[in-house]
């Protein structure tokens, strides 16, 4: 029986939301093993002087926990 866990992360990019998602996934992949899915739960942007300067996404990263009972 598999058991999954969810980790919520926030990632940022000066380029766009898609880039922020990819950066967040890349970073999560360095620490979390067995990632099976992601859900973007929020998109925001930081604005300065009437311009978007940073795109931010909050994501839930789903991963299967390893079974250590062997």
C-alpha positions in Angstrom: 0.0 0.0 0.0 1.4 3.4 -1.0 1.2 6.4 1.2 1.6 9.9 -0.2 2.5 13.2 1.3 2.0 16.8 0.1 4.5 19.6 0.4 3.4 23.2 -0.2 6.1 25.4 -1.9 6.3 28.9 -3.3 8.5 29.8 -6.2 9.3 33.0 -8.0 10.5 34.1 -11.4 11.1 37.5 -13.1 10.0 35.9 -16.4 6.5 34.4 -15.9 4.3 32.0 -14.0 5.3 29.0 -16.2 9.0 29.7 -15.4 8.2 30.0 -11.7 6.4 26.6 -11.8 9.4 25.0 -13.6 11.8 26.5 -11.1 9.8 25.3 -8.2 9.5 21.8 -9.6 13.2 21.6 -10.4 14.1 22.7 -6.9 11.6 20.3 -5.3 13.0 17.4 -7.3 16.4 17.9 -5.7 15.0 17.2 -2.2 11.8 15.1 -2.7 11.8 11.7 -4.3 8.9 9.9 -6.0 7.0 13.0 -7.1 3.8 11.9 -8.7 2.0 15.2 -9.3 1.7 18.9 -8.6 -1.2 21.4 -8.2 -0.8 25.1 -8.7 -3.0 26.6 -6.0 -2.2 30.3 -6.4 -0.6 32.7 -8.8 0.4 36.2 -7.7 2.6 39.0 -9.1 4.7 41.6 -7.4 4.3 45.1 -9.0 6.7 48.1 -8.8 6.2 51.4 -10.5 3.2 50.0 -12.5 5.2 47.0 -13.9 5.2 43.3 -13.0 8.7 42.6 -11.5 8.1 39.1 -10.2 5.7 36.2 -10.7 5.0 34.0 -7.8 3.3 30.6 -7.6 2.2 28.4 -4.7 2.2 24.7 -5.5 1.3 21.5 -3.7 3.8 18.8 -4.6 2.6 15.2 -4.2 5.1 12.5 -3.5 4.9 8.8 -2.5 6.7 8.0 0.8 9.2 5.2 0.6 8.4 2.0 2.4 11.2 1.2 4.9 9.7 -2.0 6.3 11.8 -4.5 4.4 
